[in-house]
Amino acid sequence: MLRIMWIVLILVISALNGCEKNQDLNTPRVFFNKNKVGISPDYAVVKWNDPEDHVVTVHGFMDDMKSCIIIADALNKDACKEIDGVNCLNPFSCQPLNY
């Protein structure tokens, strides 16, 4: 029992260690604004066209825009299933991170 408590304590401390209060959510945008990965522009999947709601970064594909659209479409389809297909608004879209 004591061994399990120690394992749980270590896991909790490890999890909390990664939860920094002052994380800069713009870090991916800042990086990709200055650094293009591959030959095509890199993209972000965002929710409700809000750059602050950056869900996924898409980079390293031959055509990052095409891959981003595939991911956004899959997320939209899943979001639509969650509301049983009623008033599907497709909250996910793609935005370029660089050119």
N, CA, C and O atoms as a Tinker XYZ file with bonds, in Angstrom:
   396  protein
     1  N      0.825000   -1.202000    0.000000    73     2
     2  CA     0.000000    0.000000    0.000000    64     1     3
     3  C      0.862000    1.256000    0.000000    63     2     4     5
     4  O      0.573000    2.217000   -0.712000    81     3
     5  N      1.921000    1.242000    0.801000    73     3     6
     6  CA     2.819000    2.386000    0.865000    64     5     7
     7  C      3.500000    2.616000   -0.484000    63     6     8     9
     8  O      3.709000    3.753000   -0.907000    81     7
     9  N      3.839000    1.519000   -1.144000    73     7    10
    10  CA     4.489000    1.618000   -2.465000    64     9    11
    11  C      3.553000    2.287000   -3.471000    63    10    12    13
    12  O      3.996000    3.126000   -4.255000    81    11
    13  N      2.278000    1.933000   -3.460000    73    11    14
    14  CA     1.296000    2.532000   -4.376000    64    13    15
    15  C      1.143000    4.018000   -4.079000    63    14    16    17
    16  O      1.040000    4.825000   -5.002000    81    15
    17  N      1.127000    4.387000   -2.798000    73    15    18
    18  CA     1.011000    5.796000   -2.430000    64    17    19
    19  C      2.204000    6.597000   -2.939000    63    18    20    21
    20  O      2.037000    7.725000   -3.403000    81    19
    21  N      3.405000    6.028000   -2.857000    73    19    22
    22  CA     4.594000    6.706000   -3.366000    64    21    23
    23  C      4.514000    6.884000   -4.880000    63    22    24    25
    24  O      4.861000    7.944000   -5.401000    81    23
    25  N      4.064000    5.867000   -5.575000    73    23    26
    26  CA     3.932000    5.950000   -7.034000    64    25    27
    27  C      2.929000    7.035000   -7.412000    63    26    28    29
    28  O      3.185000    7.833000   -8.314000    81    27
    29  N      1.796000    7.067000   -6.730000    73    27    30
    30  CA     0.786000    8.093000   -6.998000    64    29    31
    31  C      1.344000    9.475000   -6.704000    63    30    32    33
    32  O      1.123000   10.402000   -7.482000    81    31
    33  N      2.066000    9.635000   -5.591000    73    31    34
    34  CA     2.660000   10.925000   -5.239000    64    33    35
    35  C      3.647000   11.387000   -6.314000    63    34    36    37
    36  O      3.643000   12.555000   -6.702000    81    35
    37  N      4.473000   10.486000   -6.782000    73    35    38
    38  CA     5.447000   10.827000   -7.825000    64    37    39
    39  C      4.734000   11.235000   -9.111000    63    38    40    41
    40  O      5.138000   12.198000   -9.763000    81    39
    41  N      3.680000   10.514000   -9.480000    73    39    42
    42  CA     2.932000   10.855000  -10.687000    64    41    43
    43  C      2.270000   12.220000  -10.561000    63    42    44    45
    44  O      2.271000   12.998000  -11.515000    81    43
    45  N      1.709000   12.517000   -9.403000    73    43    46
    46  CA     1.058000   13.809000   -9.189000    64    45    47
    47  C      2.085000   14.943000   -9.264000    63    46    48    49
    48  O      1.835000   15.964000   -9.904000    81    47
    49  N      3.219000   14.768000   -8.624000    73    47    50
    50  CA     4.261000   15.796000   -8.658000    64    49    51
    51  C      4.763000   15.981000  -10.084000    63    50    52    53
    52  O      4.987000   17.111000  -10.517000    81    51
    53  N      4.943000   14.897000  -10.811000    73    51    54
    54  CA     5.394000   14.988000  -12.207000    64    53    55
    55  C      4.383000   15.728000  -13.067000    63    54    56    57
    56  O      4.757000   16.548000  -13.904000    81    55
    57  N      3.108000   15.441000  -12.862000    73    55    58
    58  CA     2.062000   16.105000  -13.650000    64    57    59
    59  C      2.007000   17.586000  -13.326000    63    58    60    61
    60  O      1.889000   18.413000  -14.230000    81    59
    61  N      2.091000   17.931000  -12.054000    73    59    62
    62  CA     2.032000   19.336000  -11.666000    64    61    63
    63  C      3.270000   20.102000  -12.110000    63    62    64    65
    64  O      3.196000   21.307000  -12.352000    81    63
    65  N      4.382000   19.434000  -12.217000    73    63    66
    66  CA     5.610000   20.075000  -12.649000    64    65    67
    67  C      5.485000   20.599000  -14.079000    63    66    68    69
    68  O      6.103000   21.606000  -14.424000    81    67
    69  N      4.688000   19.925000  -14.913000    73    67    70
    70  CA     4.491000   20.361000  -16.291000    64    69    71
    71  C      3.451000   21.442000  -16.439000    63    70    72    73
    72  O      3.283000   21.978000  -17.534000    81    71
    73  N      2.741000   21.784000  -15.371000    73    71    74
    74  CA     1.673000   22.791000  -15.419000    64    73    75
    75  C      2.192000   24.128000  -14.938000    63    74    76    77
    76  O      1.936000   24.529000  -13.803000    81    75
    77  N      2.898000   24.800000  -15.772000    73    75    78
    78  CA     3.442000   26.105000  -15.421000    64    77    79
    79  C      2.377000   27.168000  -15.628000    63    78    80    81
    80  O      1.731000   27.191000  -16.676000    81    79
    81  N      2.181000   28.033000  -14.674000    73    79    82
    82  CA     1.115000   29.031000  -14.754000    64    81    83
    83  C      1.367000   30.075000  -15.832000    63    82    84    85
    84  O      0.412000   30.592000  -16.411000    81    83
    85  N      2.603000   30.397000  -16.113000    73    83    86
    86  CA     2.914000   31.476000  -17.044000    64    85    87
    87  C      3.327000   30.966000  -18.416000    63    86    88    89
    88  O      4.203000   31.549000  -19.055000    81    87
    89  N      2.711000   29.889000  -18.874000    73    87    90
    90  CA     3.046000   29.385000  -20.198000    64    89    91
    91  C      2.583000   30.375000  -21.252000    63    90    92    93
    92  O      1.482000   30.919000  -21.161000    81    91
    93  N      3.416000   30.607000  -22.242000    73    91    94
    94  CA     3.078000   31.526000  -23.314000    64    93    95
    95  C      2.438000   30.729000  -24.447000    63    94    96    97
    96  O      3.123000   29.982000  -25.146000    81    95
    97  N      1.137000   30.885000  -24.627000    73    95    98
    98  CA     0.417000   30.128000  -25.646000    64    97    99
    99  C      0.744000   30.604000  -27.054000    63    98   100   101
   100  O      0.386000   29.935000  -28.023000    81    99
   101  N      1.413000   31.741000  -27.189000    73    99   102
   102  CA     1.802000   32.234000  -28.511000    64   101   103
   103  C      3.120000   31.638000  -28.980000    63   102   104   105
   104  O      3.538000   31.900000  -30.108000    81   103
   105  N      3.780000   30.852000  -28.159000    73   103   106
   106  CA     5.088000   30.314000  -28.521000    64   105   107
   107  C      5.081000   29.589000  -29.857000    63   106   108   109
   108  O      5.980000   29.837000  -30.660000    81   107
   109  N      4.119000   28.702000  -30.154000    73   107   110
   110  CA     4.131000   28.058000  -31.474000    64   109   111
   111  C      3.985000   29.073000  -32.608000    63   110   112   113
   112  O      4.665000   28.956000  -33.628000    81   111
   113  N      3.111000   30.064000  -32.446000    73   111   114
   114  CA     2.928000   31.069000  -33.495000    64   113   115
   115  C      4.204000   31.882000  -33.710000    63   114   116   117
   116  O      4.567000   32.180000  -34.848000    81   115
   117  N      4.877000   32.238000  -32.627000    73   115   118
   118  CA     6.116000   33.010000  -32.735000    64   117   119
   119  C      7.168000   32.185000  -33.470000    63   118   120   121
   120  O      7.839000   32.688000  -34.372000    81   119
   121  N      7.312000   30.918000  -33.083000    73   119   122
   122  CA     8.297000   30.051000  -33.731000    64   121   123
   123  C      8.008000   29.906000  -35.220000    63   122   124   125
   124  O      8.892000   30.128000  -36.048000    81   123
   125  N      6.768000   29.532000  -35.569000    73   123   126
   126  CA     6.441000   29.270000  -36.966000    64   125   127
   127  C      6.386000   30.548000  -37.796000    63   126   128   129
   128  O      6.538000   30.490000  -39.016000    81   127
   129  N      6.174000   31.686000  -37.170000    73   127   130
   130  CA     6.214000   32.948000  -37.900000    64   129   131
   131  C      7.631000   33.206000  -38.416000    63   130   132   133
   132  O      7.803000   33.808000  -39.476000    81   131
   133  N      8.637000   32.761000  -37.680000    73   131   134
   134  CA    10.038000   32.992000  -38.048000    64   133   135
   135  C     10.677000   31.792000  -38.743000    63   134   136   137
   136  O     11.731000   31.934000  -39.362000    81   135
   137  N     10.060000   30.615000  -38.652000    73   135   138
   138  CA    10.667000   29.388000  -39.166000    64   137   139
   139  C      9.653000   28.572000  -39.959000    63   138   140   141
   140  O      8.685000   28.062000  -39.396000    81   139
   141  N      9.874000   28.451000  -41.252000    73   139   142
   142  CA     9.006000   27.599000  -42.068000    64   141   143
   143  C      9.628000   26.206000  -42.115000    63   142   144   145
   144  O     10.820000   26.064000  -42.385000    81   143
   145  N      8.814000   25.174000  -41.851000    73   143   146
   146  CA     9.284000   23.792000  -41.885000    64   145   147
   147  C      8.879000   23.197000  -43.224000    63   146   148   149
   148  O      7.689000   23.079000  -43.515000    81   147
   149  N      9.856000   22.821000  -44.041000    73   147   150
   150  CA     9.565000   22.264000  -45.358000    64   149   151
   151  C      9.390000   23.350000  -46.403000    63   150   152   153
   152  O      9.757000   24.505000  -46.188000    81   151
   153  N      8.816000   22.956000  -47.553000    73   151   154
   154  CA     8.709000   23.894000  -48.669000    64   153   155
   155  C      7.377000   24.638000  -48.719000    63   154   156   157
   156  O      7.283000   25.698000  -49.339000    81   155
   157  N      6.351000   24.093000  -48.073000    73   155   158
   158  CA     5.047000   24.762000  -48.104000    64   157   159
   159  C      4.830000   25.510000  -46.788000    63   158   160   161
   160  O      5.426000   25.160000  -45.770000    81   159
   161  N      3.983000   26.536000  -46.806000    73   159   162
   162  CA     3.685000   27.242000  -45.558000    64   161   163
   163  C      3.089000   26.284000  -44.523000    63   162   164   165
   164  O      2.380000   25.338000  -44.867000    81   163
   165  N      3.389000   26.545000  -43.269000    73   163   166
   166  CA     2.859000   25.752000  -42.169000    64   165   167
   167  C      1.504000   26.320000  -41.757000    63   166   168   169
   168  O      1.245000   27.513000  -41.921000    81   167
   169  N      0.646000   25.460000  -41.223000    73   167   170
   170  CA    -0.718000   25.874000  -40.881000    64   169   171
   171  C     -1.069000   25.484000  -39.459000    63   170   172   173
   172  O     -0.452000   24.603000  -38.861000    81   171
   173  N     -2.083000   26.168000  -38.933000    73   171   174
   174  CA    -2.644000   25.837000  -37.621000    64   173   175
   175  C     -4.110000   25.510000  -37.806000    63   174   176   177
   176  O     -4.820000   26.191000  -38.545000    81   175
   177  N     -4.559000   24.467000  -37.132000    73   175   178
   178  CA    -5.990000   24.216000  -37.021000    64   177   179
   179  C     -6.439000   25.023000  -35.803000    63   178   180   181
   180  O     -5.921000   24.845000  -34.700000    81   179
   181  N     -7.399000   25.902000  -36.017000    73   179   182
   182  CA    -7.921000   26.737000  -34.929000    64   181   183
   183  C     -9.414000   26.520000  -34.792000    63   182   184   185
   184  O    -10.077000   26.053000  -35.719000    81   183
   185  N     -9.933000   26.864000  -33.627000    73   183   186
   186  CA   -11.359000   26.715000  -33.383000    64   185   187
   187  C    -12.005000   28.091000  -33.406000    63   186   188   189
   188  O    -11.504000   29.037000  -32.800000    81   187
   189  N    -13.116000   28.188000  -34.110000    73   187   190
   190  CA   -13.899000   29.426000  -34.258000    64   189   191
   191  C    -13.066000   30.585000  -34.807000    63   190   192   193
   192  O    -13.281000   31.735000  -34.425000    81   191
   193  N    -12.118000   30.291000  -35.701000    73   191   194
   194  CA   -11.256000   31.303000  -36.331000    64   193   195
   195  C    -10.512000   32.160000  -35.324000    63   194   196   197
   196  O    -10.144000   33.295000  -35.629000    81   195
   197  N    -10.287000   31.640000  -34.140000    73   195   198
   198  CA    -9.607000   32.374000  -33.079000    64   197   199
   199  C     -8.167000   31.878000  -32.961000    63   198   200   201
   200  O     -7.946000   30.747000  -32.528000    81   199
   201  N     -7.184000   32.698000  -33.335000    73   199   202
   202  CA    -5.784000   32.265000  -33.234000    64   201   203
   203  C     -5.377000   31.862000  -31.820000    63   202   204   205
   204  O     -4.425000   31.103000  -31.642000    81   203
   205  N     -6.090000   32.364000  -30.818000    73   203   206
   206  CA    -5.794000   31.997000  -29.437000    64   205   207
   207  C     -6.243000   30.564000  -29.132000    63   206   208   209
   208  O     -5.763000   29.955000  -28.176000    81   207
   209  N     -7.158000   30.029000  -29.937000    73   207   210
   210  CA    -7.636000   28.664000  -29.744000    64   209   211
   211  C     -6.963000   27.751000  -30.769000    63   210   212   213
   212  O     -7.626000   27.105000  -31.581000    81   211
   213  N     -5.648000   27.717000  -30.711000    73   211   214
   214  CA    -4.781000   26.958000  -31.614000    64   213   215
   215  C     -4.810000   25.499000  -31.172000    63   214   216   217
   216  O     -4.331000   25.162000  -30.089000    81   215
   217  N     -5.372000   24.638000  -32.012000    73   215   218
   218  CA    -5.596000   23.242000  -31.642000    64   217   219
   219  C     -4.463000   22.336000  -32.106000    63   218   220   221
   220  O     -3.975000   21.509000  -31.335000    81   219
   221  N     -4.043000   22.483000  -33.353000    73   219   222
   222  CA    -3.035000   21.598000  -33.942000    64   221   223
   223  C     -2.136000   22.418000  -34.862000    63   222   224   225
   224  O     -2.610000   23.317000  -35.558000    81   223
   225  N     -0.853000   22.113000  -34.867000    73   223   226
   226  CA     0.075000   22.706000  -35.825000    64   225   227
   227  C      0.369000   21.664000  -36.895000    63   226   228   229
   228  O      0.689000   20.517000  -36.583000    81   227
   229  N      0.258000   22.067000  -38.155000    73   227   230
   230  CA     0.489000   21.153000  -39.282000    64   229   231
   231  C      1.725000   21.633000  -40.033000    63   230   232   233
   232  O      1.741000   22.735000  -40.580000    81   231
   233  N      2.755000   20.799000  -40.054000    73   231   234
   234  CA     3.990000   21.142000  -40.764000    64   233   235
   235  C      4.702000   19.863000  -41.188000    63   234   236   237
   236  O      4.464000   18.791000  -40.631000    81   235
   237  N      5.576000   19.991000  -42.179000    73   235   238
   238  CA     6.385000   18.858000  -42.605000    64   237   239
   239  C      5.766000   17.985000  -43.686000    63   238   240   241
   240  O      6.366000   16.982000  -44.072000    81   239
   241  N      4.577000   18.337000  -44.189000    73   239   242
   242  CA     3.952000   17.588000  -45.280000    64   241   243
   243  C      4.308000   18.247000  -46.607000    63   242   244   245
   244  O      4.765000   19.389000  -46.629000    81   243
   245  N      4.104000   17.541000  -47.703000    73   243   246
   246  CA     4.345000   18.136000  -49.019000    64   245   247
   247  C      3.416000   19.327000  -49.229000    63   246   248   249
   248  O      3.832000   20.356000  -49.761000    81   247
   249  N      2.182000   19.189000  -48.818000    73   247   250
   250  CA     1.204000   20.268000  -48.913000    64   249   251
   251  C      0.528000   20.410000  -47.547000    63   250   252   253
   252  O     -0.448000   19.723000  -47.247000    81   251
   253  N      1.065000   21.312000  -46.730000    73   251   254
   254  CA     0.559000   21.468000  -45.360000    64   253   255
   255  C     -0.887000   21.954000  -45.337000    63   254   256   257
   256  O     -1.644000   21.580000  -44.441000    81   255
   257  N     -1.281000   22.771000  -46.296000    73   255   258
   258  CA    -2.658000   23.271000  -46.323000    64   257   259
   259  C     -3.638000   22.114000  -46.547000    63   258   260   261
   260  O     -4.658000   22.013000  -45.864000    81   259
   261  N     -3.320000   21.252000  -47.501000    73   259   262
   262  CA    -4.183000   20.107000  -47.780000    64   261   263
   263  C     -4.292000   19.205000  -46.550000    63   262   264   265
   264  O     -5.384000   18.756000  -46.202000    81   263
   265  N     -3.168000   18.943000  -45.899000    73   263   266
   266  CA    -3.176000   18.104000  -44.699000    64   265   267
   267  C     -3.952000   18.771000  -43.573000    63   266   268   269
   268  O     -4.651000   18.093000  -42.820000    81   267
   269  N     -3.839000   20.082000  -43.449000    73   267   270
   270  CA    -4.574000   20.821000  -42.425000    64   269   271
   271  C     -6.077000   20.703000  -42.660000    63   270   272   273
   272  O     -6.842000   20.495000  -41.718000    81   271
   273  N     -6.491000   20.834000  -43.899000    73   271   274
   274  CA    -7.920000   20.728000  -44.228000    64   273   275
   275  C     -8.453000   19.334000  -43.899000    63   274   276   277
   276  O     -9.571000   19.197000  -43.403000    81   275
   277  N     -7.662000   18.312000  -44.171000    73   275   278
   278  CA    -8.068000   16.941000  -43.844000    64   277   279
   279  C     -8.290000   16.807000  -42.332000    63   278   280   281
   280  O     -9.280000   16.221000  -41.893000    81   279
   281  N     -7.362000   17.352000  -41.547000    73   279   282
   282  CA    -7.474000   17.275000  -40.085000    64   281   283
   283  C     -8.671000   18.083000  -39.594000    63   282   284   285
   284  O     -9.443000   17.604000  -38.764000    81   283
   285  N     -8.831000   19.317000  -40.106000    73   283   286
   286  CA    -9.959000   20.165000  -39.687000    64   285   287
   287  C    -11.290000   19.511000  -40.045000    63   286   288   289
   288  O    -12.230000   19.545000  -39.250000    81   287
   289  N    -11.376000   18.918000  -41.233000    73   287   290
   290  CA   -12.611000   18.234000  -41.637000    64   289   291
   291  C    -12.933000   17.072000  -40.700000    63   290   292   293
   292  O    -14.091000   16.866000  -40.335000    81   291
   293  N    -11.905000   16.313000  -40.314000    73   291   294
   294  CA   -12.122000   15.186000  -39.389000    64   293   295
   295  C    -12.595000   15.697000  -38.025000    63   294   296   297
   296  O    -13.491000   15.111000  -37.419000    81   295
   297  N    -12.000000   16.776000  -37.549000    73   295   298
   298  CA   -12.428000   17.349000  -36.265000    64   297   299
   299  C    -13.852000   17.889000  -36.351000    63   298   300   301
   300  O    -14.632000   17.741000  -35.411000    81   299
   301  N    -14.192000   18.517000  -37.480000    73   299   302
   302  CA   -15.554000   19.025000  -37.659000    64   301   303
   303  C    -16.568000   17.891000  -37.694000    63   302   304   305
   304  O    -17.649000   17.998000  -37.114000    81   303
   305  N    -16.218000   16.805000  -38.375000    73   303   306
   306  CA   -17.122000   15.655000  -38.443000    64   305   307
   307  C    -17.349000   15.085000  -37.048000    63   306   308   309
   308  O    -18.473000   14.733000  -36.692000    81   307
   309  N    -16.283000   14.995000  -36.263000    73   307   310
   310  CA   -16.406000   14.479000  -34.904000    64   309   311
   311  C    -17.221000   15.435000  -34.031000    63   310   312   313
   312  O    -18.034000   14.986000  -33.223000    81   311
   313  N    -17.016000   16.736000  -34.183000    73   311   314
   314  CA   -17.784000   17.721000  -33.409000    64   313   315
   315  C    -19.262000   17.639000  -33.770000    63   314   316   317
   316  O    -20.123000   17.816000  -32.908000    81   315
   317  N    -19.557000   17.374000  -35.024000    73   315   318
   318  CA   -20.940000   17.262000  -35.474000    64   317   319
   319  C    -21.603000   16.021000  -34.863000    63   318   320   321
   320  O    -22.781000   16.054000  -34.507000    81   319
   321  N    -20.845000   14.934000  -34.746000    73   319   322
   322  CA   -21.378000   13.714000  -34.127000    64   321   323
   323  C    -21.751000   13.957000  -32.676000    63   322   324   325
   324  O    -22.725000   13.394000  -32.176000    81   323
   325  N    -20.972000   14.804000  -31.995000    73   323   326
   326  CA   -21.222000   15.067000  -30.576000    64   325   327
   327  C    -22.580000   15.718000  -30.337000    63   326   328   329
   328  O    -23.163000   15.577000  -29.262000    81   327
   329  N    -23.085000   16.436000  -31.351000    73   327   330
   330  CA   -24.389000   17.101000  -31.199000    64   329   331
   331  C    -25.441000   16.429000  -32.078000    63   330   332   333
   332  O    -26.449000   17.039000  -32.435000    81   331
   333  N    -25.194000   15.177000  -32.420000    73   331   334
   334  CA   -26.122000   14.366000  -33.225000    64   333   335
   335  C    -26.478000   15.013000  -34.560000    63   334   336   337
   336  O    -27.587000   14.833000  -35.063000    81   335
   337  N    -25.556000   15.753000  -35.124000    73   335   338
   338  CA   -25.755000   16.332000  -36.453000    64   337   339
   339  C    -26.693000   17.518000  -36.508000    63   338   340   341
   340  O    -27.054000   17.964000  -37.597000    81   339
   341  N    -27.097000   18.039000  -35.365000    73   339   342
   342  CA   -28.027000   19.170000  -35.335000    64   341   343
   343  C    -27.236000   20.484000  -35.308000    63   342   344   345
   344  O    -26.407000   20.704000  -34.424000    81   343
   345  N    -27.504000   21.345000  -36.282000    73   343   346
   346  CA   -26.850000   22.660000  -36.354000    64   345   347
   347  C    -25.321000   22.563000  -36.360000    63   346   348   349
   348  O    -24.650000   23.253000  -35.592000    81   347
   349  N    -24.784000   21.720000  -37.211000    73   347   350
   350  CA   -23.328000   21.597000  -37.311000    64   349   351
   351  C    -22.750000   22.903000  -37.850000    63   350   352   353
   352  O    -23.149000   23.376000  -38.914000    81   351
   353  N    -21.825000   23.469000  -37.118000    73   351   354
   354  CA   -21.275000   24.773000  -37.485000    64   353   355
   355  C    -19.822000   24.716000  -37.944000    63   354   356   357
   356  O    -19.242000   25.752000  -38.269000    81   355
   357  N    -19.228000   23.538000  -37.975000    73   355   358
   358  CA   -17.838000   23.387000  -38.374000    64   357   359
   359  C    -16.927000   24.392000  -37.673000    63   358   360   361
   360  O    -16.477000   25.352000  -38.298000    81   359
   361  N    -16.651000   24.187000  -36.388000    73   359   362
   362  CA   -15.856000   25.143000  -35.640000    64   361   363
   363  C    -14.377000   25.174000  -36.002000    63   362   364   365
   364  O    -13.693000   26.151000  -35.698000    81   363
   365  N    -13.869000   24.119000  -36.647000    73   363   366
   366  CA   -12.440000   24.047000  -36.908000    64   365   367
   367  C    -12.112000   24.505000  -38.325000    63   366   368   369
   368  O    -12.802000   24.158000  -39.283000    81   367
   369  N    -11.034000   25.300000  -38.436000    73   367   370
   370  CA   -10.577000   25.788000  -39.730000    64   369   371
   371  C     -9.056000   25.896000  -39.708000    63   370   372   373
   372  O     -8.420000   25.692000  -38.674000    81   371
   373  N     -8.489000   26.219000  -40.859000    73   371   374
   374  CA    -7.042000   26.314000  -40.998000    64   373   375
   375  C     -6.608000   27.759000  -41.211000    63   374   376   377
   376  O     -7.264000   28.518000  -41.923000    81   375
   377  N     -5.498000   28.126000  -40.586000    73   375   378
   378  CA    -4.907000   29.451000  -40.762000    64   377   379
   379  C     -3.411000   29.282000  -41.014000    63   378   380   381
   380  O     -2.762000   28.467000  -40.359000    81   379
   381  N     -2.861000   30.045000  -41.959000    73   379   382
   382  CA    -1.418000   29.945000  -42.204000    64   381   383
   383  C     -0.625000   30.522000  -41.040000    63   382   384   385
   384  O     -1.026000   31.511000  -40.427000    81   383
   385  N      0.494000   29.895000  -40.750000    73   383   386
   386  CA     1.397000   30.395000  -39.707000    64   385   387
   387  C      2.568000   31.173000  -40.294000    63   386   388   389
   388  O      3.207000   31.964000  -39.601000    81   387
   389  N      2.840000   30.947000  -41.563000    73   387   390
   390  CA     3.927000   31.640000  -42.256000    64   389   391
   391  C      3.692000   31.520000  -43.763000    63   390   392   393
   392  O      2.751000   30.860000  -44.202000    81   391
   393  N      4.544000   32.153000  -44.535000    73   391   394
   394  CA     4.411000   32.103000  -46.013000    64   393   395
   395  C      5.731000   31.771000  -46.645000    63   394   396
   396  O      5.825000   31.684000  -47.869000    81   395
